[in-house]
Amino acid sequence: MLKFVLRGEMYPQIVDADAITAANAIRARFGDHRIGVVLGSGWGTAKEYLGADESRFIDLLDLPGFRAAGVAGHKSHAYSIGRDSGSILLFMGRTHFYETRDAFSATHHIRVAISLGCEHLILTNASGGINPSLDLGRPAIIDDHINFTASSPLTGSEHGSDKPMYSPKLAEIARSISPDLKSGVYAQFIGPQYETPAEIRMAKILGADMVGMSTALEAIAASHYGAELLALSLVTNSAPGLSSETVNHDAVLHSADAHAESNGRLLARIVHAL
């Protein structure tokens, strides 16, 4: 059992050796970080507006615990972005739960970010919209989630915290920059197959507004380790069965790319406001 100080409080942590080693390697080159950002599908242009520099590039495959991303459009690397109010660690690509069926492995980057001192974490993804009030091509704030993976990154007798998993404070900061941002409940399915229309109907009955294959497990880990969390989901398409359009990965990437510049600018503005 390891313990370290985070935001002035002592949290009991079980942090794997690979996460500590990876964090120490990043710290040796670029120091500690205050904000961690995970860029999912459709969010890659944010790195330009955040000021990512190739001189502060990190190949995550050179560090223990990281695996090559197996999904088209995802890269296994990161950038350290220095600024006066605290450095930003920008992850490009994630290992999805469906690639390994290992929730601990799929949240390795979260533990690395926490080990580097990140107090705020911003998670992004692309999703299918269930709630018709959500605007296609626009991000929505995730204010809660449903975990359909039947798994957890926590182990043993860890119970997590009863505080809000998604930070109302960070959501308000996002809305102060873009007042038209809508919000909703995100449902994570296992994947890699897309959900059936029947599964979407089930998710809707249970209260889901959008659906995807990432983020919920990362949110569980981030909240458990004490970080303030904001999650933004780019609603790229209607969920299966809710329109006549065919849902596939190419269509998702095409929709995401069509709105990448405006969403990248928005994310950069939110991050710089923290």
KEMAR-276277 format. One record per residue (C-alpha): residue number from 1; x, y, z. Coordinates in nm, 3 decimals, decimal comma. Layout:
N
<pt><n>NUM</n><c1>X</c1><c2>Y</c2><c3>Z</c3></pt>
...
! end
This chain:
274
<pt><n>1</n><c1>0,000</c1><c2>0,000</c2><c3>0,000</c3></pt>
<pt><n>2</n><c1>0,149</c1><c2>0,331</c2><c3>-0,113</c3></pt>
<pt><n>3</n><c1>0,042</c1><c2>0,677</c2><c3>0,001</c3></pt>
<pt><n>4</n><c1>0,114</c1><c2>1,018</c2><c3>-0,139</c3></pt>
<pt><n>5</n><c1>-0,020</c1><c2>1,369</c2><c3>-0,087</c3></pt>
<pt><n>6</n><c1>-0,273</c1><c2>1,491</c2><c3>-0,342</c3></pt>
<pt><n>7</n><c1>-0,433</c1><c2>1,837</c2><c3>-0,312</c3></pt>
<pt><n>8</n><c1>-0,334</c1><c2>1,853</c2><c3>0,054</c3></pt>
<pt><n>9</n><c1>-0,514</c1><c2>1,534</c2><c3>0,157</c3></pt>
<pt><n>10</n><c1>-0,380</c1><c2>1,185</c2><c3>0,219</c3></pt>
<pt><n>11</n><c1>-0,540</c1><c2>0,924</c2><c3>-0,004</c3></pt>
<pt><n>12</n><c1>-0,463</c1><c2>0,554</c2><c3>0,037</c3></pt>
<pt><n>13</n><c1>-0,352</c1><c2>0,438</c2><c3>-0,303</c3></pt>
<pt><n>14</n><c1>-0,268</c1><c2>0,110</c2><c3>-0,464</c3></pt>
<pt><n>15</n><c1>-0,053</c1><c2>0,230</c2><c3>-0,754</c3></pt>
<pt><n>16</n><c1>0,117</c1><c2>-0,026</c2><c3>-0,974</c3></pt>
<pt><n>17</n><c1>0,492</c1><c2>-0,014</c2><c3>-1,020</c3></pt>
<pt><n>18</n><c1>0,459</c1><c2>0,045</c2><c3>-1,396</c3></pt>
<pt><n>19</n><c1>0,258</c1><c2>0,364</c2><c3>-1,338</c3></pt>
<pt><n>20</n><c1>0,517</c1><c2>0,495</c2><c3>-1,091</c3></pt>
<pt><n>21</n><c1>0,806</c1><c2>0,412</c2><c3>-1,325</c3></pt>
<pt><n>22</n><c1>0,632</c1><c2>0,574</c2><c3>-1,623</c3></pt>
<pt><n>23</n><c1>0,547</c1><c2>0,885</c2><c3>-1,420</c3></pt>
<pt><n>24</n><c1>0,903</c1><c2>0,916</c2><c3>-1,292</c3></pt>
<pt><n>25</n><c1>1,038</c1><c2>0,894</c2><c3>-1,648</c3></pt>
<pt><n>26</n><c1>0,807</c1><c2>1,177</c2><c3>-1,761</c3></pt>
<pt><n>27</n><c1>0,888</c1><c2>1,380</c2><c3>-1,449</c3></pt>
<pt><n>28</n><c1>1,261</c1><c2>1,347</c2><c3>-1,512</c3></pt>
<pt><n>29</n><c1>1,219</c1><c2>1,509</c2><c3>-1,854</c3></pt>
<pt><n>30</n><c1>0,938</c1><c2>1,758</c2><c3>-1,800</c3></pt>
<pt><n>31</n><c1>0,861</c1><c2>1,785</c2><c3>-1,428</c3></pt>
<pt><n>32</n><c1>0,522</c1><c2>1,748</c2><c3>-1,260</c3></pt>
<pt><n>33</n><c1>0,189</c1><c2>1,828</c2><c3>-1,425</c3></pt>
<pt><n>34</n><c1>-0,135</c1><c2>1,982</c2><c3>-1,300</c3></pt>
<pt><n>35</n><c1>-0,383</c1><c2>1,886</c2><c3>-1,575</c3></pt>
<pt><n>36</n><c1>-0,423</c1><c2>1,560</c2><c3>-1,765</c3></pt>
<pt><n>37</n><c1>-0,617</c1><c2>1,553</c2><c3>-2,093</c3></pt>
<pt><n>38</n><c1>-0,715</c1><c2>1,241</c2><c3>-2,289</c3></pt>
<pt><n>39</n><c1>-0,796</c1><c2>1,308</c2><c3>-2,654</c3></pt>
<pt><n>40</n><c1>-1,042</c1><c2>1,064</c2><c3>-2,808</c3></pt>
<pt><n>41</n><c1>-1,181</c1><c2>1,039</c2><c3>-3,161</c3></pt>
<pt><n>42</n><c1>-1,248</c1><c2>1,379</c2><c3>-3,313</c3></pt>
<pt><n>43</n><c1>-1,045</c1><c2>1,574</c2><c3>-3,059</c3></pt>
<pt><n>44</n><c1>-0,695</c1><c2>1,549</c2><c3>-3,203</c3></pt>
<pt><n>45</n><c1>-0,677</c1><c2>1,905</c2><c3>-3,336</c3></pt>
<pt><n>46</n><c1>-0,695</c1><c2>2,034</c2><c3>-2,978</c3></pt>
<pt><n>47</n><c1>-0,324</c1><c2>1,965</c2><c3>-2,941</c3></pt>
<pt><n>48</n><c1>-0,246</c1><c2>2,247</c2><c3>-3,184</c3></pt>
<pt><n>49</n><c1>-0,463</c1><c2>2,499</c2><c3>-2,999</c3></pt>
<pt><n>50</n><c1>-0,323</c1><c2>2,384</c2><c3>-2,666</c3></pt>
<pt><n>51</n><c1>0,029</c1><c2>2,460</c2><c3>-2,789</c3></pt>
<pt><n>52</n><c1>0,174</c1><c2>2,108</c2><c3>-2,810</c3></pt>
<pt><n>53</n><c1>0,535</c1><c2>2,117</c2><c3>-2,922</c3></pt>
<pt><n>54</n><c1>0,726</c1><c2>1,829</c2><c3>-3,082</c3></pt>
<pt><n>55</n><c1>1,020</c1><c2>1,908</c2><c3>-2,853</c3></pt>
<pt><n>56</n><c1>0,806</c1><c2>1,791</c2><c3>-2,560</c3></pt>
<pt><n>57</n><c1>0,683</c1><c2>1,472</c2><c3>-2,724</c3></pt>
<pt><n>58</n><c1>0,652</c1><c2>1,142</c2><c3>-2,536</c3></pt>
<pt><n>59</n><c1>0,631</c1><c2>0,805</c2><c3>-2,709</c3></pt>
<pt><n>60</n><c1>0,421</c1><c2>0,612</c2><c3>-2,461</c3></pt>
<pt><n>61</n><c1>0,542</c1><c2>0,279</c2><c3>-2,598</c3></pt>
<pt><n>62</n><c1>0,883</c1><c2>0,364</c2><c3>-2,453</c3></pt>
<pt><n>63</n><c1>0,728</c1><c2>0,361</c2><c3>-2,104</c3></pt>
<pt><n>64</n><c1>0,615</c1><c2>0,057</c2><c3>-1,904</c3></pt>
<pt><n>65</n><c1>0,247</c1><c2>-0,036</c2><c3>-1,896</c3></pt>
<pt><n>66</n><c1>0,141</c1><c2>0,130</c2><c3>-2,223</c3></pt>
<pt><n>67</n><c1>0,024</c1><c2>-0,067</c2><c3>-2,525</c3></pt>
<pt><n>68</n><c1>-0,005</c1><c2>0,031</c2><c3>-2,889</c3></pt>
<pt><n>69</n><c1>-0,350</c1><c2>0,162</c2><c3>-2,974</c3></pt>
<pt><n>70</n><c1>-0,526</c1><c2>-0,085</c2><c3>-3,199</c3></pt>
<pt><n>71</n><c1>-0,794</c1><c2>0,152</c2><c3>-3,329</c3></pt>
<pt><n>72</n><c1>-0,766</c1><c2>0,349</c2><c3>-3,652</c3></pt>
<pt><n>73</n><c1>-0,722</c1><c2>0,719</c2><c3>-3,579</c3></pt>
<pt><n>74</n><c1>-0,558</c1><c2>0,663</c2><c3>-3,239</c3></pt>
<pt><n>75</n><c1>-0,189</c1><c2>0,714</c2><c3>-3,159</c3></pt>
<pt><n>76</n><c1>-0,003</c1><c2>0,596</c2><c3>-2,850</c3></pt>
<pt><n>77</n><c1>0,183</c1><c2>0,911</c2><c3>-2,757</c3></pt>
<pt><n>78</n><c1>0,159</c1><c2>1,221</c2><c3>-2,541</c3></pt>
<pt><n>79</n><c1>0,277</c1><c2>1,578</c2><c3>-2,511</c3></pt>
<pt><n>80</n><c1>0,391</c1><c2>1,777</c2><c3>-2,211</c3></pt>
<pt><n>81</n><c1>0,273</c1><c2>2,136</c2><c3>-2,248</c3></pt>
<pt><n>82</n><c1>0,442</c1><c2>2,381</c2><c3>-2,014</c3></pt>
<pt><n>83</n><c1>0,272</c1><c2>2,695</c2><c3>-1,886</c3></pt>
<pt><n>84</n><c1>0,301</c1><c2>2,926</c2><c3>-1,585</c3></pt>
<pt><n>85</n><c1>-0,010</c1><c2>2,792</c2><c3>-1,407</c3></pt>
<pt><n>86</n><c1>0,101</c1><c2>2,428</c2><c3>-1,430</c3></pt>
<pt><n>87</n><c1>0,194</c1><c2>2,187</c2><c3>-1,705</c3></pt>
<pt><n>88</n><c1>-0,057</c1><c2>1,987</c2><c3>-1,910</c3></pt>
<pt><n>89</n><c1>-0,008</c1><c2>1,619</c2><c3>-1,994</c3></pt>
<pt><n>90</n><c1>-0,188</c1><c2>1,548</c2><c3>-2,321</c3></pt>
<pt><n>91</n><c1>-0,255</c1><c2>1,182</c2><c3>-2,405</c3></pt>
<pt><n>92</n><c1>-0,315</c1><c2>1,100</c2><c3>-2,770</c3></pt>
<pt><n>93</n><c1>-0,493</c1><c2>0,767</c2><c3>-2,791</c3></pt>
<pt><n>94</n><c1>-0,604</c1><c2>0,523</c2><c3>-2,526</c3></pt>
<pt><n>95</n><c1>-0,612</c1><c2>0,147</c2><c3>-2,488</c3></pt>
<pt><n>96</n><c1>-0,979</c1><c2>0,059</c2><c3>-2,500</c3></pt>
<pt><n>97</n><c1>-1,124</c1><c2>-0,195</c2><c3>-2,262</c3></pt>
<pt><n>98</n><c1>-1,238</c1><c2>-0,411</c2><c3>-2,553</c3></pt>
<pt><n>99</n><c1>-0,878</c1><c2>-0,450</c2><c3>-2,673</c3></pt>
<pt><n>100</n><c1>-0,765</c1><c2>-0,629</c2><c3>-2,358</c3></pt>
<pt><n>101</n><c1>-1,076</c1><c2>-0,702</c2><c3>-2,144</c3></pt>
<pt><n>102</n><c1>-0,857</c1><c2>-0,566</c2><c3>-1,865</c3></pt>
<pt><n>103</n><c1>-0,998</c1><c2>-0,260</c2><c3>-1,685</c3></pt>
<pt><n>104</n><c1>-0,674</c1><c2>-0,204</c2><c3>-1,494</c3></pt>
<pt><n>105</n><c1>-0,471</c1><c2>-0,189</c2><c3>-1,815</c3></pt>
<pt><n>106</n><c1>-0,728</c1><c2>0,038</c2><c3>-1,981</c3></pt>
<pt><n>107</n><c1>-0,685</c1><c2>0,296</c2><c3>-1,703</c3></pt>
<pt><n>108</n><c1>-0,304</c1><c2>0,289</c2><c3>-1,682</c3></pt>
<pt><n>109</n><c1>-0,273</c1><c2>0,644</c2><c3>-1,820</c3></pt>
<pt><n>110</n><c1>-0,503</c1><c2>0,772</c2><c3>-1,546</c3></pt>
<pt><n>111</n><c1>-0,276</c1><c2>0,634</c2><c3>-1,274</c3></pt>
<pt><n>112</n><c1>0,028</c1><c2>0,779</c2><c3>-1,451</c3></pt>
<pt><n>113</n><c1>-0,137</c1><c2>1,123</c2><c3>-1,464</c3></pt>
<pt><n>114</n><c1>-0,232</c1><c2>1,108</c2><c3>-1,097</c3></pt>
<pt><n>115</n><c1>0,119</c1><c2>0,996</c2><c3>-1,005</c3></pt>
<pt><n>116</n><c1>0,250</c1><c2>1,305</c2><c3>-1,187</c3></pt>
<pt><n>117</n><c1>0,033</c1><c2>1,532</c2><c3>-0,970</c3></pt>
<pt><n>118</n><c1>-0,258</c1><c2>1,601</c2><c3>-1,206</c3></pt>
<pt><n>119</n><c1>-0,537</c1><c2>1,755</c2><c3>-1,000</c3></pt>
<pt><n>120</n><c1>-0,774</c1><c2>1,797</c2><c3>-1,295</c3></pt>
<pt><n>121</n><c1>-0,845</c1><c2>1,537</c2><c3>-1,563</c3></pt>
<pt><n>122</n><c1>-1,038</c1><c2>1,598</c2><c3>-1,884</c3></pt>
<pt><n>123</n><c1>-1,161</c1><c2>1,295</c2><c3>-2,075</c3></pt>
<pt><n>124</n><c1>-1,297</c1><c2>1,316</c2><c3>-2,429</c3></pt>
<pt><n>125</n><c1>-1,459</c1><c2>1,067</c2><c3>-2,660</c3></pt>
<pt><n>126</n><c1>-1,696</c1><c2>1,023</c2><c3>-2,953</c3></pt>
<pt><n>127</n><c1>-2,040</c1><c2>0,881</c2><c3>-2,892</c3></pt>
<pt><n>128</n><c1>-2,370</c1><c2>0,786</c2><c3>-3,046</c3></pt>
<pt><n>129</n><c1>-2,661</c1><c2>1,005</c2><c3>-2,947</c3></pt>
<pt><n>130</n><c1>-2,967</c1><c2>0,849</c2><c3>-2,786</c3></pt>
<pt><n>131</n><c1>-3,135</c1><c2>1,166</c2><c3>-2,663</c3></pt>
<pt><n>132</n><c1>-3,260</c1><c2>1,353</c2><c3>-2,973</c3></pt>
<pt><n>133</n><c1>-3,207</c1><c2>1,689</c2><c3>-2,801</c3></pt>
<pt><n>134</n><c1>-2,828</c1><c2>1,643</c2><c3>-2,830</c3></pt>
<pt><n>135</n><c1>-2,678</c1><c2>1,816</c2><c3>-3,132</c3></pt>
<pt><n>136</n><c1>-2,487</c1><c2>1,596</c2><c3>-3,374</c3></pt>
<pt><n>137</n><c1>-2,134</c1><c2>1,723</c2><c3>-3,426</c3></pt>
<pt><n>138</n><c1>-2,133</c1><c2>1,904</c2><c3>-3,092</c3></pt>
<pt><n>139</n><c1>-1,984</c1><c2>1,798</c2><c3>-2,758</c3></pt>
<pt><n>140</n><c1>-2,198</c1><c2>1,728</c2><c3>-2,455</c3></pt>
<pt><n>141</n><c1>-2,085</c1><c2>1,729</c2><c3>-2,094</c3></pt>
<pt><n>142</n><c1>-2,104</c1><c2>1,389</c2><c3>-1,926</c3></pt>
<pt><n>143</n><c1>-2,262</c1><c2>1,447</c2><c3>-1,586</c3></pt>
<pt><n>144</n><c1>-2,306</c1><c2>1,079</c2><c3>-1,498</c3></pt>
<pt><n>145</n><c1>-2,254</c1><c2>0,737</c2><c3>-1,650</c3></pt>
<pt><n>146</n><c1>-2,381</c1><c2>0,382</c2><c3>-1,667</c3></pt>
<pt><n>147</n><c1>-2,110</c1><c2>0,116</c2><c3>-1,672</c3></pt>
<pt><n>148</n><c1>-2,227</c1><c2>-0,174</c2><c3>-1,889</c3></pt>
<pt><n>149</n><c1>-1,881</c1><c2>-0,339</c2><c3>-1,897</c3></pt>
<pt><n>150</n><c1>-1,941</c1><c2>-0,549</c2><c3>-1,583</c3></pt>
<pt><n>151</n><c1>-1,588</c1><c2>-0,454</c2><c3>-1,480</c3></pt>
<pt><n>152</n><c1>-1,398</c1><c2>-0,200</c2><c3>-1,269</c3></pt>
<pt><n>153</n><c1>-1,041</c1><c2>-0,070</c2><c3>-1,252</c3></pt>
<pt><n>154</n><c1>-1,058</c1><c2>-0,091</c2><c3>-0,872</c3></pt>
<pt><n>155</n><c1>-0,942</c1><c2>-0,409</c2><c3>-0,706</c3></pt>
<pt><n>156</n><c1>-0,971</c1><c2>-0,587</c2><c3>-0,375</c3></pt>
<pt><n>157</n><c1>-1,167</c1><c2>-0,402</c2><c3>-0,108</c3></pt>
<pt><n>158</n><c1>-1,143</c1><c2>-0,057</c2><c3>-0,271</c3></pt>
<pt><n>159</n><c1>-1,485</c1><c2>0,109</c2><c3>-0,266</c3></pt>
<pt><n>160</n><c1>-1,408</c1><c2>0,449</c2><c3>-0,414</c3></pt>
<pt><n>161</n><c1>-1,564</c1><c2>0,774</c2><c3>-0,295</c3></pt>
<pt><n>162</n><c1>-1,923</c1><c2>0,890</c2><c3>-0,256</c3></pt>
<pt><n>163</n><c1>-1,842</c1><c2>1,241</c2><c3>-0,385</c3></pt>
<pt><n>164</n><c1>-1,971</c1><c2>1,338</c2><c3>-0,732</c3></pt>
<pt><n>165</n><c1>-1,762</c1><c2>1,155</c2><c3>-0,990</c3></pt>
<pt><n>166</n><c1>-1,792</c1><c2>1,432</c2><c3>-1,249</c3></pt>
<pt><n>167</n><c1>-1,703</c1><c2>1,775</c2><c3>-1,115</c3></pt>
<pt><n>168</n><c1>-1,989</c1><c2>2,032</c2><c3>-1,121</c3></pt>
<pt><n>169</n><c1>-1,723</c1><c2>2,302</c2><c3>-1,081</c3></pt>
<pt><n>170</n><c1>-1,541</c1><c2>2,203</c2><c3>-1,399</c3></pt>
<pt><n>171</n><c1>-1,872</c1><c2>2,165</c2><c3>-1,584</c3></pt>
<pt><n>172</n><c1>-1,959</c1><c2>2,522</c2><c3>-1,490</c3></pt>
<pt><n>173</n><c1>-1,623</c1><c2>2,643</c2><c3>-1,619</c3></pt>
<pt><n>174</n><c1>-1,697</c1><c2>2,469</c2><c3>-1,950</c3></pt>
<pt><n>175</n><c1>-2,042</c1><c2>2,628</c2><c3>-1,968</c3></pt>
<pt><n>176</n><c1>-1,899</c1><c2>2,972</c2><c3>-1,890</c3></pt>
<pt><n>177</n><c1>-1,700</c1><c2>2,937</c2><c3>-2,212</c3></pt>
<pt><n>178</n><c1>-1,975</c1><c2>2,771</c2><c3>-2,417</c3></pt>
<pt><n>179</n><c1>-2,318</c1><c2>2,831</c2><c3>-2,258</c3></pt>
<pt><n>180</n><c1>-2,495</c1><c2>2,615</c2><c3>-2,517</c3></pt>
<pt><n>181</n><c1>-2,318</c1><c2>2,297</c2><c3>-2,404</c3></pt>
<pt><n>182</n><c1>-2,575</c1><c2>2,032</c2><c3>-2,323</c3></pt>
<pt><n>183</n><c1>-2,521</c1><c2>1,746</c2><c3>-2,080</c3></pt>
<pt><n>184</n><c1>-2,638</c1><c2>1,393</c2><c3>-2,019</c3></pt>
<pt><n>185</n><c1>-2,572</c1><c2>1,041</c2><c3>-1,900</c3></pt>
<pt><n>186</n><c1>-2,314</c1><c2>0,837</c2><c3>-2,091</c3></pt>
<pt><n>187</n><c1>-2,334</c1><c2>0,458</c2><c3>-2,116</c3></pt>
<pt><n>188</n><c1>-2,018</c1><c2>0,257</c2><c3>-2,177</c3></pt>
<pt><n>189</n><c1>-2,069</c1><c2>-0,077</c2><c3>-2,350</c3></pt>
<pt><n>190</n><c1>-1,788</c1><c2>-0,329</c2><c3>-2,388</c3></pt>
<pt><n>191</n><c1>-1,754</c1><c2>-0,328</c2><c3>-2,768</c3></pt>
<pt><n>192</n><c1>-1,583</c1><c2>-0,356</c2><c3>-3,006</c3></pt>
<pt><n>193</n><c1>-1,908</c1><c2>-0,426</c2><c3>-3,189</c3></pt>
<pt><n>194</n><c1>-2,159</c1><c2>-0,144</c2><c3>-3,205</c3></pt>
<pt><n>195</n><c1>-2,470</c1><c2>-0,175</c2><c3>-2,994</c3></pt>
<pt><n>196</n><c1>-2,783</c1><c2>-0,337</c2><c3>-3,132</c3></pt>
<pt><n>197</n><c1>-3,105</c1><c2>-0,134</c2><c3>-3,160</c3></pt>
<pt><n>198</n><c1>-3,245</c1><c2>-0,345</c2><c3>-2,874</c3></pt>
<pt><n>199</n><c1>-2,948</c1><c2>-0,256</c2><c3>-2,655</c3></pt>
<pt><n>200</n><c1>-2,998</c1><c2>0,111</c2><c3>-2,736</c3></pt>
<pt><n>201</n><c1>-3,365</c1><c2>0,086</c2><c3>-2,638</c3></pt>
<pt><n>202</n><c1>-3,257</c1><c2>-0,075</c2><c3>-2,309</c3></pt>
<pt><n>203</n><c1>-2,998</c1><c2>0,197</c2><c3>-2,245</c3></pt>
<pt><n>204</n><c1>-3,259</c1><c2>0,466</c2><c3>-2,313</c3></pt>
<pt><n>205</n><c1>-3,502</c1><c2>0,310</c2><c3>-2,066</c3></pt>
<pt><n>206</n><c1>-3,224</c1><c2>0,307</c2><c3>-1,805</c3></pt>
<pt><n>207</n><c1>-3,155</c1><c2>0,676</c2><c3>-1,856</c3></pt>
<pt><n>208</n><c1>-2,866</c1><c2>0,696</c2><c3>-2,104</c3></pt>
<pt><n>209</n><c1>-2,843</c1><c2>0,996</c2><c3>-2,337</c3></pt>
<pt><n>210</n><c1>-2,535</c1><c2>0,883</c2><c3>-2,531</c3></pt>
<pt><n>211</n><c1>-2,339</c1><c2>0,564</c2><c3>-2,575</c3></pt>
<pt><n>212</n><c1>-1,980</c1><c2>0,462</c2><c3>-2,644</c3></pt>
<pt><n>213</n><c1>-1,696</c1><c2>0,224</c2><c3>-2,559</c3></pt>
<pt><n>214</n><c1>-1,466</c1><c2>0,426</c2><c3>-2,331</c3></pt>
<pt><n>215</n><c1>-1,449</c1><c2>0,681</c2><c3>-2,047</c3></pt>
<pt><n>216</n><c1>-1,661</c1><c2>0,527</c2><c3>-1,768</c3></pt>
<pt><n>217</n><c1>-1,379</c1><c2>0,304</c2><c3>-1,642</c3></pt>
<pt><n>218</n><c1>-1,134</c1><c2>0,595</c2><c3>-1,666</c3></pt>
<pt><n>219</n><c1>-1,377</c1><c2>0,813</c2><c3>-1,471</c3></pt>
<pt><n>220</n><c1>-1,401</c1><c2>0,552</c2><c3>-1,195</c3></pt>
<pt><n>221</n><c1>-1,022</c1><c2>0,545</c2><c3>-1,160</c3></pt>
<pt><n>222</n><c1>-0,983</c1><c2>0,924</c2><c3>-1,177</c3></pt>
<pt><n>223</n><c1>-1,249</c1><c2>0,984</c2><c3>-0,913</c3></pt>
<pt><n>224</n><c1>-1,110</c1><c2>0,715</c2><c3>-0,686</c3></pt>
<pt><n>225</n><c1>-0,765</c1><c2>0,872</c2><c3>-0,692</c3></pt>
<pt><n>226</n><c1>-0,906</c1><c2>1,214</c2><c3>-0,602</c3></pt>
<pt><n>227</n><c1>-0,888</c1><c2>1,408</c2><c3>-0,928</c3></pt>
<pt><n>228</n><c1>-1,151</c1><c2>1,661</c2><c3>-1,034</c3></pt>
<pt><n>229</n><c1>-1,300</c1><c2>1,531</c2><c3>-1,355</c3></pt>
<pt><n>230</n><c1>-1,459</c1><c2>1,680</c2><c3>-1,666</c3></pt>
<pt><n>231</n><c1>-1,572</c1><c2>1,454</c2><c3>-1,951</c3></pt>
<pt><n>232</n><c1>-1,682</c1><c2>1,576</c2><c3>-2,293</c3></pt>
<pt><n>233</n><c1>-1,848</c1><c2>1,349</c2><c3>-2,547</c3></pt>
<pt><n>234</n><c1>-1,860</c1><c2>1,446</c2><c3>-2,914</c3></pt>
<pt><n>235</n><c1>-2,197</c1><c2>1,318</c2><c3>-3,040</c3></pt>
<pt><n>236</n><c1>-2,100</c1><c2>1,213</c2><c3>-3,392</c3></pt>
<pt><n>237</n><c1>-2,409</c1><c2>1,018</c2><c3>-3,496</c3></pt>
<pt><n>238</n><c1>-2,742</c1><c2>0,882</c2><c3>-3,384</c3></pt>
<pt><n>239</n><c1>-2,711</c1><c2>0,554</c2><c3>-3,196</c3></pt>
<pt><n>240</n><c1>-2,796</c1><c2>0,232</c2><c3>-3,385</c3></pt>
<pt><n>241</n><c1>-3,164</c1><c2>0,193</c2><c3>-3,464</c3></pt>
<pt><n>242</n><c1>-3,247</c1><c2>0,561</c2><c3>-3,421</c3></pt>
<pt><n>243</n><c1>-3,187</c1><c2>0,668</c2><c3>-3,781</c3></pt>
<pt><n>244</n><c1>-3,152</c1><c2>0,520</c2><c3>-4,127</c3></pt>
<pt><n>245</n><c1>-2,778</c1><c2>0,592</c2><c3>-4,132</c3></pt>
<pt><n>246</n><c1>-2,531</c1><c2>0,304</c2><c3>-4,105</c3></pt>
<pt><n>247</n><c1>-2,304</c1><c2>0,326</c2><c3>-3,801</c3></pt>
<pt><n>248</n><c1>-1,940</c1><c2>0,225</c2><c3>-3,855</c3></pt>
<pt><n>249</n><c1>-1,600</c1><c2>0,353</c2><c3>-3,747</c3></pt>
<pt><n>250</n><c1>-1,529</c1><c2>0,532</c2><c3>-4,076</c3></pt>
<pt><n>251</n><c1>-1,858</c1><c2>0,721</c2><c3>-4,050</c3></pt>
<pt><n>252</n><c1>-1,780</c1><c2>0,817</c2><c3>-3,690</c3></pt>
<pt><n>253</n><c1>-1,435</c1><c2>0,949</c2><c3>-3,787</c3></pt>
<pt><n>254</n><c1>-1,580</c1><c2>1,138</c2><c3>-4,085</c3></pt>
<pt><n>255</n><c1>-1,836</c1><c2>1,311</c2><c3>-3,863</c3></pt>
<pt><n>256</n><c1>-1,572</c1><c2>1,386</c2><c3>-3,600</c3></pt>
<pt><n>257</n><c1>-1,332</c1><c2>1,531</c2><c3>-3,856</c3></pt>
<pt><n>258</n><c1>-1,601</c1><c2>1,761</c2><c3>-3,994</c3></pt>
<pt><n>259</n><c1>-1,623</c1><c2>1,939</c2><c3>-3,658</c3></pt>
<pt><n>260</n><c1>-1,267</c1><c2>1,887</c2><c3>-3,535</c3></pt>
<pt><n>261</n><c1>-1,148</c1><c2>2,248</c2><c3>-3,560</c3></pt>
<pt><n>262</n><c1>-1,431</c1><c2>2,410</c2><c3>-3,365</c3></pt>
<pt><n>263</n><c1>-1,430</c1><c2>2,140</c2><c3>-3,099</c3></pt>
<pt><n>264</n><c1>-1,051</c1><c2>2,154</c2><c3>-3,069</c3></pt>
<pt><n>265</n><c1>-1,065</c1><c2>2,529</c2><c3>-3,012</c3></pt>
<pt><n>266</n><c1>-1,338</c1><c2>2,485</c2><c3>-2,751</c3></pt>
<pt><n>267</n><c1>-1,142</c1><c2>2,222</c2><c3>-2,559</c3></pt>
<pt><n>268</n><c1>-0,829</c1><c2>2,438</c2><c3>-2,560</c3></pt>
<pt><n>269</n><c1>-1,026</c1><c2>2,733</c2><c3>-2,419</c3></pt>
<pt><n>270</n><c1>-1,165</c1><c2>2,514</c2><c3>-2,141</c3></pt>
<pt><n>271</n><c1>-0,824</c1><c2>2,375</c2><c3>-2,049</c3></pt>
<pt><n>272</n><c1>-0,663</c1><c2>2,719</c2><c3>-2,046</c3></pt>
<pt><n>273</n><c1>-0,939</c1><c2>2,841</c2><c3>-1,811</c3></pt>
<pt><n>274</n><c1>-0,838</c1><c2>2,590</c2><c3>-1,543</c3></pt>
! end
